[in-house]
């Protein structure tokens, strides 16, 4: 059950980063790893495909060092759902954490992700 919850957070991270710049699988895997998520390609790529199929990400392909790399950017629908989710995260954090330090909560989530 914890893994399912953490995958929801990982999806939000993906949408967030795709709203800032084009992202690709290996780069996302490294970025998510910095946040304590250890997603194998067998987990990450189905998430990217599902987000694309849902209309939240748009995929393009570029040749990088002789290899085709798939890049993803957020769509308008993806941006709308990200903003809705951010509001829910703020509300949840406020309710669940109360007066606790947000950095301590983030550290605990990272610990649990390992």
Beta strands, then each sheet from edge to edge (+ up, - down):
strand 1: 23-24
strand 2: 57-64
strand 3: 67-74
sheet 1: 1+ 3- 2+
end
